[in-house]
Amino acid sequence: MTKAAGAEWLLYVLRCRDRTLYTGITNDLERRLLLHRKGVAARYTRGRLPVKLVHQEPCRSRSDALKKEHALKKLKREEKEVYIKRHGYKNR
């Protein structure tokens, strides 16, 4: 299980082949990425493979992760790009 700084839940953002962004939450990032890459995690990403992890953010709880996911999904694409850059995630 991939956990950031001891957090159980993570908010994550993927960049799809068509340059769109997919936002989700998980408590096992490695497993979730594997499912996305196999095309079985989400209908949205299935037709837009390959995907690349561009952001991950630890959350205090599932509830906190869901709230952050909801807030991020409400942003316009340009605002999401700024959010991702501001938080300085480096893909490893």
C-alpha positions, -999 to +999 in steps of 0.1 A: +000+000+000+014+034-009+008+060+018+021+095+019+033+107+053+013+081+071-020+091+055-045+063+047-062+082+019-048+100-011-062+124-036-046+117-070-047+132-105-039+114-137-031+130-171-047+109-198-034+103-234-058+130-247-043+155-221-075+155-200-072+152-162-088+125-141-092+130-103-098+102-078-091+090-043-077+058-030-061+042+001-038+020-021-023+041-049-001+014-064-031-009-068-053+018-081-027+029-107-023-007-119-061-010-123-062+023-143-034+011-165-051-022-171-082-003-181-105-016-154-104+012-127-127+038-143-147+040-175-133+075-181-097+065-182-103+031-200-105+048-234-078+073-227-048+051-219-020+055-212-024+076-180+004+093-160+002+102-123+007+140-121-004+147-085-009+130-052-019+145-019-023+129+015-057+133+032-066+129+069-096+107+062-118+093+034-142+122+041-114+147+037-103+130+005-138+131-009-142+168-001-109+176-018-118+155-048-152+173-051-136+207-049-109+199-075-134+184-099-153+217-098-123+237-110-118+246-147-089+228-164-066+258-162-073+261-125-065+224-120-032+228-138-023+258-115-033+237-085-010+208-096+019+231-103+014+250-070+016+218-050+048+208-067+043+171-071+072+154-089+063+121-106+088+094-093 
